[in-house]
Amino acid sequence: MGEFQFAVLTWQGFLLIAAAAAKVRAPRRFAMAVAGYRLAPSALAETLAWSVPGVEVILGAGLISGWHPTIMLRLAAALFASFGLAMALALLRGRRPSCGCGVGEDRPVSWLLVARTGGLAIFAGLSSAIPPPLGLQVLWRATSGLSRDAALATLIALLLLGMTWRALTVGLRVHNRLEALRR
């Protein structure tokens, strides 16, 4: 396995998990962004708003873990392509909803965002054509007695712990700001 292949899996995996974490922290805002695309009935927008972060976490964890990397990269490419297609359709219909990307500031959909998302899809798709890397299997072999399932469960637990810590720190910051406003 080359370092480049490992970096691609890790980078795209963490990108998906970071995007999911941002969407979970502000579910109403993401649901409004999904509804703003007007590509699905409004009743389905909330369901999509809850399912997309779950898909992103599963794909992200799969990419980082190195579990069936070719399949995970192709699924990530399909996910990025569907996001890019939704943005392009919104622009072609004269709409500029919030992108709902989840990482950084939400900004209106633009052709630059369509190109960026398309680039992610192409990058994941091309990376899936490279022979599968070992991913974190190298680390699993280095830990004596730890099975692949146990290592994956540990990774998921650590990711959830990190997201919980982030949610707590953001919540504490919001609480402190509200207290400062009350004074």
Residue, then its C-alpha position, 0 to 999 in steps of 0.5 A: m500500500g502506498e502512502f498516497q492511497f492511505a491518505v486518500l481513504t483517510w482524507q475522504g473518510f474524515l471529510l465525510i465524518a466532519a460533514a456529518a457531524a456538522k449536519v447533526r449539530a444543526p439538524r433543522r438548518f440541514a433539513m431546511a437546506v435539503a428542502g431548499y433544493r425542492l428535489a423531493p417532497s417536503a415530507l421526505a426532506e426531514t427523512l433525508a436530513w437525518s439519513v444523509p449524515g448516517v450514510e456519511v458516517i458509515l462511508g467515512a468509517g468504512l474508508i478510514s478503516g480500509w474495509h472493502p476500500t474499492i466498494m467504499l470509494r465507489l459508494a463515496a463517489a456515487l454520494f458526491a456525484s449525487f450531491g453535485l447533481a442535486m446542486a447542478l439541478a437547483l442552479l439550472r432551475g434558477r434556485r440558489p439554496s444553502c449548499g448544506c455541505g456541513v463543513g465550514e459555513d453554509r453558502p449558496v449553491s454555486w457552480l464552483l461548489v458543483a465543480r468541487t463536489g464533482g472533483l471529489a466524486i471523480f477523485a474517489g472514483l479514480s482512487s477506487a481503480i487503484p488496487p486496494p490499500l491496506g488502510l488501517q489493517v496495518l494498525w490492526r496487525a500491529t495490535s496483538g489479539l485485536s480482531r478486525d471487528a474489535a478494531l472497527a468497533t474501537l474506531i467507531a467508538l473513538l469517532l463517536l467520543g470525538m463527536t460527543w466531545r465536540a458537541l459538548t464544547v460547542g454547547l458550552r460555548v453557546h451556554n457561555r454566550l447566552e449567560a454573557l447576553r443575560r448580564 
